[in-house]
Amino acid sequence: MRIARELGPDLGRSTKDGGDWQGPYGELGGDVTRLIVVGGGIAGAGAALALHKAGLDVEVYEAHPDSAEDIGAFLTLASNGMRALAEVDASAAVTAIGFPLTSMRVLDDTGAEVARVPLGEAGTAHLQYRCLRRGDLNAALQAEVTRRGIGIRHGARLVSVEDGPDTVTAHFADGSTATGDLLIGADGLSSTVRRLTAPDARPEYAGQYVFYGYTDAVPETTQGETITMVRGSSVAFGYAVSPAQETYWFARVTDAPLAADALADGTPARWRDLLLPLLRKDSTPAADLVAATADRLMVTNATELPTGTSWRSGRTLVIGDAAHAASPATGQGASMALEDAVVLAKSLRDAPDTDAALALYERLRRPRVENNITVSGNISRGTHTPSGPGGRGAGGNRPGDDELVRHLEWGTDLSS
Ligand SMILES: Cc1cc2nc3c(=O)[nH]c(=O)nc-3n(C[C@H](O)[C@H](O)[C@H](O)COP(=O)(O)OP(=O)(O)OC[C@H]3O[C@@H](n4cnc5c(N)ncnc54)[C@H](O)[C@@H]3O)c2cc1C
């Protein structure tokens, strides 16, 4: 393993062009052996597994008091995310929860089926798309972190970062601190760490608000392991039915954002009243599913970070949503976060020093994740029609994506 040897202070910020990543931050000094990961979500827990596998000493600091977070929405891990998990030997932890999706069918606004395609690497069990509740995925990854003996401290809410020439120190709300050689900010969309790496970057509304719901009603034509995308006249709707016969659905509505007070005061009944008239225009299963959804219905404004946001300052790096949150339209945020984790660990393992490792990481990751921000944002704003989950060009899961496979494959040296 080649980890950093020569270091110095924070000397700069990233460039936007994806060109020369070598040097704009200055030289880091000292061996990188101890890493602080802030945030125990998908990116943070994934990074802990990958960094630990690379032989680094890593500890995770998570603001939530326990791992059973009440994060109600579901998500779909695409084949690329499942591949990243496999490379850190964590497939089993995730295939134990949720359910697989091996095909996608598309309905038009009359309810007619207009397409049916296999999803991702449908033929390889551990790489199949997987539909999961986000909270379950977090909990499963955190359990795997603990099972491998990696430290994870819950109830540790980062409030500030002190980035020095030789070490970086995290300060938590309870007054405790942690000091390491490198701090990885995996603290999500509203990242505190990003205040240091990109003080002016703010998440922006991505043109859609998104409903999520669960109901015991199941459409008649439903087949197992299939996600149905409904191209409605004014709502993009999707649903999948779990083996326990629970329908998971989402609805994306292109409009002005919902006001903060409406979001705070909203009730499932109010959201149903907002959504149903839009769905009733069409003859698809969508309206009946929403009408049959009682309390388990939530809504959120879709947000994204601008491309070109700086990821690094001195001994601090942001990954996952903290670095490159995208609108949910391509369904790639969690998968991209897991890819980040593997490529970061491999970069630190393979590059001659920490500066080179972080430069390599950014060179490999930035074009891919920023393409996802752009493609997903265009879908959300209605300026691009998706060709499927992960939409072609979003960097999804296409078999034969040799470059991605090489970046993720644990045995492949990234520096060569
Ligand atoms: C409604 C919705 C639907 C989505 N659907 C999909 C989908 O279908 N497929 C997909 O791939 N992606 C989807 N995504 C995106 C996906 O959820 C995110 O991209 C993914 O969760 C990013 O992981 P993360 O670890 O970077 O951030 P998060 O999952 O947000 O995790 C951040 C963690 O940091 C912790 N934290 C925050 N602040 C602090 C602090 N100050 N100190 C310590 N800890 C802190 C949080 O408690 C949390 O555990 C969706 C997102 C949303 C909002």
The ligand as a Gaussian input file, in Angstrom:
#p B3LYP/6-31G(d) Opt

LIG

0 1
 C      -36.326000      11.433000      -1.769000
 C      -35.057000      10.852000      -2.315000
 C      -35.080000       9.731000      -3.161000
 C      -33.914000       9.167000      -3.655000
 N      -33.958000       8.062000      -4.482000
 C      -32.798000       7.486000      -4.875000
 C      -32.755000       6.293000      -5.666000
 O      -33.774000       5.722000      -6.036000
 N      -31.540000       5.764000      -5.981000
 C      -30.388000       6.340000      -5.566000
 O      -29.299000       5.807000      -5.868000
 N      -30.388000       7.463000      -4.845000
 C      -31.557000       8.048000      -4.482000
 N      -31.557000       9.168000      -3.738000
 C      -30.294000       9.768000      -3.381000
 C      -29.659000       9.066000      -2.221000
 O      -30.537000       8.938000      -1.136000
 C      -28.460000       9.896000      -1.818000
 O      -27.686000      10.177000      -2.957000
 C      -27.636000       9.133000      -0.825000
 O      -28.376000       8.938000       0.353000
 C      -26.364000       9.899000      -0.537000
 O      -25.692000       9.277000       0.505000
 P      -24.785000      10.137000       1.473000
 O      -24.221000       9.158000       2.432000
 O      -23.898000      11.000000       0.672000
 O      -25.783000      11.109000       2.218000
 P      -26.896000      10.729000       3.279000
 O      -27.526000       9.450000       2.933000
 O      -27.759000      11.940000       3.411000
 O      -26.086000      10.507000       4.634000
 C      -25.499000      11.569000       5.322000
 C      -25.273000      11.126000       6.750000
 O      -24.538000      12.138000       7.426000
 C      -25.135000      12.373000       8.692000
 N      -24.836000      13.746000       9.060000
 C      -25.346000      14.880000       8.526000
 N      -24.821000      15.961000       9.120000
 C      -23.942000      15.503000      10.038000
 C      -23.081000      16.143000      10.975000
 N      -23.023000      17.485000      11.067000
 N      -22.301000      15.388000      11.772000
 C      -22.341000      14.013000      11.687000
 N      -23.154000      13.358000      10.815000
 C      -23.937000      14.094000      10.007000
 C      -26.605000      12.116000       8.471000
 O      -27.276000      11.831000       9.684000
 C      -26.567000      10.932000       7.521000
 O      -26.508000       9.700000       8.204000
 C      -32.712000       9.760000      -3.280000
 C      -32.675000      10.888000      -2.444000
 C      -33.839000      11.439000      -1.977000
 C      -33.798000      12.669000      -1.065000

